[in-house]
Amino acid sequence: MNTKHTAVLDHVQRCDQHAHATLDTIHALLLKLCSKLDKQAARRAMRLPDVKAMTGDSRSQIYARMNSKYPAYDPSFPSPFYVGASPRWWEHQIAEWLEHQASLSKKTH
């Protein structure tokens, strides 16, 4: 191999190493961003109107899902926590519940 070929090969190898390092950096940054987004979503407390909008259920349907005395009772439905007298639900728990309901629906259809 002559010096011209060697120089070209060295340049290609350096570019490849730089591209690989850049991809590793981008991947690390994306992982950090996804982690931050997951934590933000996990921390979002939703009020009843948000839960109604997310599930498509009425207020009475949501409370029926949480009350074992009603036919609509669903023990897997997330329980609220309270800020003062106001119920709140974690967004990620409602999303997980909806995903589970969707997976059950796929199995029966």
N, C-alpha and C positions, 0 to 999 in steps of 0.2 A: 504494500500500500504506500502511495506517495504522500508527501507532507500535506498536499492539498486535501486529499481524502481524509487524512487523519484530523486535520483542522475542522473539516465539515462534520465528521463523526463526533468530535469533541463538542462542537457547538450544539449538535442535535441532542447529545446526552445531557448537556447543561440545561437546555430548554426543557427536556423531559423531566429532569429533576426539579426544575423551577415549577413546572406545571403540576407535578405531583405534590410539591409542598403547598402550592396555592390551593389545590383541591382539598388537601388535608385541613388547611386553615379554614376554608369555606365550610367544610363538613363540621368542624368543631364549633364554628359560629352558629351554624344552623341548629346543632344540638342544644347549644346554650339558649337560643331563641325559643325553640320548642319547649324546653324545660320551663322557661319563664312564662310562656303562654299557658302551659298546663297548670302551673301554680296559680296564675291569675284566674283561670276558669274555675279551678277548684275552690278558690276563695270567694267567688261571687255568690253572695246570698241574694236569693230572689224572693220577692213579695208575691202574694197570691195572684195579682193580675199578670205577672210574668209567667207564673206556673200555668195559669189558665191559657195564656197565649202559646206557650211552648207545647203543652199537651193537647190543646184543643178541647179540653174538658171544661165544664161549668164549675162554679164554686161548689155546688151541692155534690157533683160527681167526685170531685177531689176529696171532699170530706167523707163521702160514702166509701171511697177506696180505703180510707184510714179507720173506718169504724166496723168492727167485727159483727155488729148487729145488722148490717146491710148486705144484701146479695152482691153488691158491687165490691165488697171488701177484697182488698188485695194486700196480703201481708208483705209483699215485696215492694209496695209503693213506699218511697222514702218518707220518713217521719220528719215533721218540721221541728225546728228549734225556735225559741221565742226571744225576741228583743222587746223587752217590756211585755205588752200584751199582744204584740204583732208577730204572727208566725212567719218564719223564713225557711226556705229550702235551699240546699246547696245545688247550684246549677249542674255540676257534674253528676250528682246523684240522680237528678231528674233525667238528664241525657242518657245515663246508663240504663235507667229503668225503661226509657223509650226504646233504646236499642234492643233490650231484652224482649220487650213486647213485639218489636218488629221481627226478631228471630223466631219467636213462637208462631207468629202469623205466617212466616215463610214455610215453616214445617207442616202447617195444616192446609196450605193451599197448593 
